[in-house]
Amino acid sequence: MLYKLQLMDTQSGVGCFAAMPGPNLSFSEMVAQLRATPLDDYLHEFALQALGKHRPRKVEKLIVECVRDNGQSDPVLTTLLFEACISHERLAKYLPMFNDIDPRKLVQHSPSIHIRSHLLEDQPLHRKWTSLFRNNIFHHQPLLSPQEAEIEPLDLPQPQQTESTTVETIRQRLADKLPPAKERKPLEETIAYALDALGKADAFLGPAMAHKAALSPVSRLRHWSFTTKTSNGRHNNTLQGMQTSYGRGLNEQQATASYSMEMAERFSSYANIGSRGILGCKNEYPLTHAAYEELDQPALDPASLGLEVPYQGQKLWWMPGTAPDQNGTPAPMLIPVQFAYLFCNCDEQSLFSALGSTGLASGNTLAEAKVSGLLEAVERDCAATTPFDPKRCFRIASDDPEISKLLGNYMLSGIHVWFMDMTPETGIPCYKAIVTGQRGDINTGTGADLSGKRALISAMTETPYPFPGPPSALAPADLPTRKLEDLPDHATGSADGDLMVLEHTLTANGYTPCYADLTRKDLDIPVVRALIPGLEIISDFDQFSRVSPRLYANYLSMVD
């Protein structure tokens, strides 16, 4: 089956994609194919959305036919219809027709988390809290206490009360063990190699183009395409798509290096899967099909990530990865393939509604890629666990002529950018840049780095507000001003040293990271997916979201 990846929506500057069948299938043809491949996530989701557009009476007729024998003769269609009734409000009135069917028996016939989420007794309560946090974090609405919000308190495990070991402490401990400072490869060399490799891989769909959709003084985008094939279990499909990579920077070289390395990262994050495992990688990756409890070697426990539904012992496809041992040496660790690659469609159930690109990163070296992946994972966790707090907000000033000029140009354009400190207990600098539009829309960018200066500049240039562009609303009055040069700096001067500091800091706080090396043989540009068990990996705050215990604890500490 041929599928094409299509852009369906854009939220906060991030594209939302769906895999659509290439052939023009009738609904009957979709269901017939799903009966043969019930865990085909692409086709299942497409058919589910198609049902939402059907005439309700037609859906009712299909339900009547399926429930005659409680779905036993056609469990796949019965499951799809039940999911449609819990997913589409206009079909919810037909849910009572399934009263004689135990939805737990339908779960095995669907790849999606819809029914598994529906069966969680406290999910309606989590949705109420998710709405409160979404309005606070995305729209800056004041937080209400549980009594004021009139929402039942959540019964969540309390985060450990042990004192955190900060990155500053770890940096001092490692002072005598760190490698000497080493400059990164010159940008022109990074650009030349990446563009040459991507060109030979026939990735480009056109030249780079300028755009002004962000606060970055120089912004570039470039379209590219990919084709991957998956032959796995009962699945045999091809995925094609056009994607756009964006580059931002303070100058042309930085923006070009940014988009070219992002393109290498994303081009490497779509898997070719065959009988020998993951194909086309620099390393060989045979796959293992087993439940976590059945594995006889170290593996990432799916339950250790912030899943939207509990892992229930499903058989998954696993690939070789690594995690640092107590000495910091990479040790083997199996990782679920669906945690590593984008739009993975193996013959298995999904553990997320949609897993994004958090932790995906490229670099000139594997250490550079790991550092970038870890920092992005930390950044996403901070975004998912830190309520909006006016007390943590500030303006920025700088003695750096380039940054000072940029801040001045924002002001001349009437654009007022301000910041919130999201640095977590570990002390790894993390900031959110904020621009409020004239209509009250909140535009934000986030960044994390061992260098506070780099973290803040990254957040600022990522903010999806056009520059030059229309004037924004004013920043809140009486915000304190911080000097850019006074922000914490724990960088070591080398990627290897930064990796040591990050891994030791995370591990000391109970967050041992692991990695899937996605480096392709044809590009030979290091790409990894960094995963940090214990940290939040998604921050969508949608109908499937589970409130993080750490977010809830941070909230309670603010409203008490």
N, C-alpha and C positions, 0 to 999 in steps of 0.2 A: 504494500500500500504506500502510495506517495502522499506525503503531507507537506504543506507549505506554511512556514511561520509568518504570521501576519500581525501587524500592529493593531491592537483593538482600542487602546486608550492611552492617555498620558496623565500621570498623577505626580505632581510636584517635580516635573521635569524628568520623570522616569517612565519609560515606555512599558506598557503591559501587552504581552504577546500571547497568541494562541495558535496552536497547530491545527490547520484546517485540511481536510482531505482534498487531495488534488482532483480526483474524479468527482463528478456531480452525482452524489449518491442519493437515492430516495431513502426515506426513513426505514422502510422495510429492508433495504440493502444494508443500511447501517446496523440494524439489529441482527441481521443474519451474520454479518462479519463479527459483531461482538459476541455472539454465541460461540464462535470459534476461538476468539481471542478476548475473553471477558476483562482482562487486566490491561488492555490497550488504553492507556490514559488519554492519548490524543483523541481517539475516536469516541471514547466514553464521554468525555467532556463536551465534544461537539454535538453528540446525540442528545445529551442532557440540555444543552442550550437550545437545540432545535425543538425539543418538547415544550419549552417555555413559549415558543412562538406558535404552537399548534392551537387550533380551535379547542376550547375547553371540552366541548361535547365529544370531540374525537378522542381526547385523552381519557375521558370518562369511559368511553366504549372500550378502549384498550384495557383499562383497569378491570372492567367487568369481566372481560375474557380471561384475564390472568388470575383473578381471585377465585374463580370457580372451583379450582382445586388447591387454593392457597398458594398459588405460584409454583407448584411442584413441577408442572410440565414445562414451564418457561421461566426459570428463576432469574435469568439475566434480564429479560424485559420487565419482569415484576420488580426487580431491584431498581432498574432505571426509572420506572414510573414512580416508585416510592420516593426516590431521590428528587424527582421533579416536583413532587408535592411538598417536600420540605424545603426546596430551593427557590421555587417560584410562587410568589404570594398569590397570584391569580389561580393557582392550582391547589392551594392549601385546603380548600373546601372539600377536596376528595380524600383527604387523609383518613377519615373514619371508615372508608371502604376497605382499609387494610387492617382493621381492628382484629381480625382473626389470624393475622400473620405476625410472627415474632420477628421484628426487624433485625435482631441479632443473627438470625439465620440467613439474612440477605447480605451481610457484610462481606462474606467470602466471594461474592459475585461482582464486586466493584473494586476498582483500583483507588477510588477517591476516598477522602476522609469525611464526606458528607454525613453518612449514616453514623459513623463512629463518633463524630462530634455531636450529632443529634441525640445519641444515647447517653451522653454525659449529663447526669442529673443537674449539675450546677452550672451548665453552660449558659442558661438564660441569665443567671446572676453574674457570671463573668462578662456577658455582653453589656449589662448595665454599667459595670465598672469600666469596661473597655470604652464605652461611649464617653464617660466622664473624663477618662485620661486622654482620649483622642481630642476632645474639645479643649482640654488644658494645653496639651503639647503642641497640637497643630493650629489651634485658634486662640490660644492665650487666655482662655476663660479662667477665672479664679477657681481654685480648688475649694470644694465644700467638704465639710466634715461628713462622716457617715450619717450623723443625725440630720444635718442640714440637707444632705442629698436624698435622705429617706431611702437609702439602699442598705439592704442587709449586709453586715460585714462579711468579708471572705474568711474562710477557714483555711489558711495557707501555712505551710511550714515556715518557721521563723529562720531567717538567715543566721548563720553562725555569728556569735557575738565576739569571737576572738579578734584581737587587734590585728589589723592588716599590716603586712610587710610592704613598705613603700618602695617604689623604684629608686628613690634617692638612697635608701639604705642599701639596696642591692648593688647599686652603682658604686658605692663606697666599698662594699665587701669585695667586689670584683676588680678593684682598681689595679692590683698587681698582676691580674690574670688576663686582662684585656689585651687583644692584639694591638699593634701600633695603628695610628690613624692612617687611612688610605683613601685617597680621592677616588670618586666614582669615575667611570669611563666618561670621557668628554661627550657632551650631548650630540655633537655632530657625528661621532662614531656610532652612538646608540641609534640615531636616526637612520644613518646610512645602512647599517646592518639590518635593522628591522624592516625598513621599506624594501630593501632588496629581497629579503627572505619572503615577505608577504607577496611581493610581486611574482616571484617564482612559484608561489603556491596558488597563483591566479585568484587572489582574494579581492582585488580592487574592482569597484564598479564605477570609478570616476576619480577626478582629481580632488584634492582637499579644497574645502571652501570655508570662507570666513562666516561667522555668525555673531550675533550680539545678544544672545539669550542668557548671559551670565555676567557677573560683576568682574570677571577676568578681563584685563585690558586687551588681551589677545586671546581669541577663541577660534578654534578650528574644528571642522567636522569632516568626516570622510565615510562614504558608503562602501560596504563590502558585502560579499556573499559567501555562503558555505553550503555544502551538501554532505550529509552524513548518512550512514546506513547502520541499521541495527538488526542483527539476526540473533535472537536470544529467546530461548524457550519456544513458545508458540508465536512469537513476534517476528515479522520480517517486513521492515518498513524503511522508507527513505524520508529524510527530513531536509528540506531546502528552505533557505531564507535569505532575506536581505537585512542587514543590520547597519547601524550608524555608530561610529565611535567618535567621541568628543575629546578634544584636547584643550587645556586651558593653561595659561601661564602669564608671567609678567613680561615675556617677550616672545618673539616668533619661534625661536629655538625650543623654548620650554613647551610651548603649545604643540609644536610638531612632534617632539619626543613624547609628549603626553598622549596624543591620539594614536601614534604608531604603536606604542607599548600597550595601550588599552586594546587596540585591535589584535595584537598578538595574544593577549590574555584571553579575549573573548573567542577568537578563532580557535584557540586550543581548548576551550571549555565545552565544545560540542563533541560528543564521543562517537567514534566508529566502533561498533561492537560486533564481534563474530564468534565463531566456535572456539577460537584461540584466546578470547578475552578482549581487552581493549586494544584496538589496532592503531598503528601509525604513531605510537609513542616512542620516545627515545629509549625507554625501558619496557620490558615485557611485563604484561599484567594479565596473567590468567585469572579467571573469576571463580569464586567459590559460591555455591548456592546452599544456604543453610540459615536456620534461625540463630540468633546470637548465642543462645544457650547450647547449641550443638557444636559450636566452633571449638577446636582444640588448640588454638593459638591466640595470642593477645589480639583484641579487637576493640574498636570503639563501641561502647554501650550506647545504642540509640536513645535509651531513656535518659542519658546524661546531657542531651541537648534540649533546648526549649521547644519540645514538640507541641503541636496543637491538639493532638490526641495521644493517649498513652500507647507506647509500643506493647503489642500483645503477643509477641513471640512469632510473628510472621516470618516466613522464609524470605531472605533478601539475597541480592547479589552483592558480593564483597570483592574489593580489589586491594592489592598490597599498598600500604602506606607506611608512614613512620611516625614515631613520637620520641622525644628526647628522654633518655633514661636519667638516672640520678646524677650521672656525670655530664649530661648534656649531649651524649652521643646518640645519633639517630638509631632507634631500635624498631624492628618490624611491628606493624600494627595494621590489622585489616580495617578497612573503612567501607561503609556502604557506597556503592557506585552512585546511587541517587543523591548522596550528600556531596559528591565531588563535582558532578557535571550538570550543566544546564539542560533543561528539557530532556532529561533522561527518560526513556520509555522502555525499560526492561520489563520482563514478564514477572511482575511483582506488584504488591500494593504500595501506594505512596504513603509516606509518613508526614508529608507536608501538603497543604493546599497548593502552595507554589513557593518553591525555594528560590530566592534570588541569588545575586552574585556576591553576597557578603563573604569575605575571605579569599576571593579570587584575586590573584595578583601576578604580575610579571616582573622581571628584573634582568639586569645584565648578568647577574649571578644568582644561584639558587638562594643564597643568603639574602640578597636584596629582595627577591620575590617573597621569601618567608616573612621578612620584616614588614613589607607592605601589606601582606595578607593578615598578619597578626594585628597590625595597627587598624586595619579596616574592621576586623572583628571586634576589637575593643571599642572603636567608634560606634558601631551598630549597637553594641550592648549598652553603651552610655545613652544613645538615643532612645532605647527601649525601656530604660529603667530610671531616667531622670525627668521628673516633672518640670514644667516651666516654673521658674522661681525668679521673680523680679529682683530679689535680693542678690542673686548671683550674676546680674547683668552689669555691663560696663561698656564704655567707649574705649577706643584705642588711639594712642598717639605714638609716633616713631621718630627716631633720629635718623633713620635710614632715608636718604634722599629719594630713592625710588618709591618706597612705600609712602613716605610723606606726600610726595607729589600725587600718587594715586588717590590717597585719602582726600587731598585737596580737590582733585578733579571730581570725585564723588560729590563733594559739597557744592562745587560750582554747577553741577548738573541737578542739584536739589535732591540727591540721593543720600539718605541718612542710614548708615549701616551701624549696627550695634551688636553686642556679643553676649553670650551666656557661657559661663564656665561650667562645663559638664565633667570636669576631672573626677574620676572615681576614687575609691579608697586606696587603690594601688598607687595613685599619684601620677599615672601616665597622663600627660597633658591632653585634654580634649575640649574643644570649643565648638559652639554653634554661632554662626553669623546670621543676623536677622535683618531683613528689610521689610517694612510694612507698606503695602501698596495704598494708594489713595482710597481704595474701596474697602480697606481693612483686611485684604488678603495677606497672609503671613508667608514670606519667602525665606527659606533657610538653607544653609549649607553647613556641613559638619566636617571636622577634621581632627585626627589624633596623630600624635608624633612624639617621640622622645624629646624633640625640640619644641617648646611651646610656641616659638615664633613660626616655625614651619606649620604646626598644627593650625594656628589661627589664620595664616595666609591661605592655606589650603581650604579651610572652611569659607573664607571670604570669597575667594575666586570661584568656588563651586556654587555659590548662591545663585539660583536661577531668576535673577532680576536683570532686565536688559540694561547694558551700559555701552555707549551712551543710551539713555532712555528717558522716560518721563519722570518727573519728580516723584519722590515717595512721600509717605506720611512722615511726620517728625518722629525722631526717637523719643522714648520716655524722658521726661524732664529729670534733671538732677542725678543723672547716672554718673558714677565715679569714672575717672579716666585712668587707665593703666598704660604704662609704657611697654611697647612691644619687646624692647630689649630686656625688660625686667621679668618677663615670663620665664617659668622654670625651663632649664635646659639640662637634660640627662643624656644627650647624644654622645657617642664615643668617638665619632670621626670615621668609623668604618662600619660596613654592613655586618661583618662577622661579630664585631663588638656589640653593636646594637641588638643583634639576635641573641647573644648571650644574656644581655641585660633583660630583654623582654621575656625570654624563656624562664630565666631564674625568678623574675618577679612574679610571673603568672603561676609557676609551679609552687613557689613559696606560699601563695595564697590559695592553693588547692585547685588551680586551673591549668592542668598540664595540657599543652596544645598537641595537636597531631596534624599531619599534612598528607595530602595526596599530590604527588608530583605529576602534573599534566603535560609536561614538556613534550612537544611533538618532534618527531625525527626530522621532518622536512624543514621546520623553522629553526630548531635548536635554540630557542629563546626560552629560558627558564620560566615556567608558569606553575603555580601551586594553588590548591585550595587549602587554606588554613582554617581549622576548626578548633574551637576552645570549649570543651565540655564544661558546663556550669555557667557559661555566659549566654545571653540571649542572642539568637541568630536572626530573628525577624522582628520588625517594629511596625507592622502594618496597622494594628489595632482595628481589625475587621471582625466579621461575624464568627470566625473560627479562633480568634485569639484567646489565649489563656493569660490571665494577669500574672505577671512575674512576681514571685514572692519578694524580690528585692525592690521592684517598683512599688509594691504595696507598702513595704516597710519604709521606703523613702517618703512616700505620701503621708503615712501616719506620723512620721517624725516632723513633717511640715505643718500638719493641722492640729497636732496635740497642743 
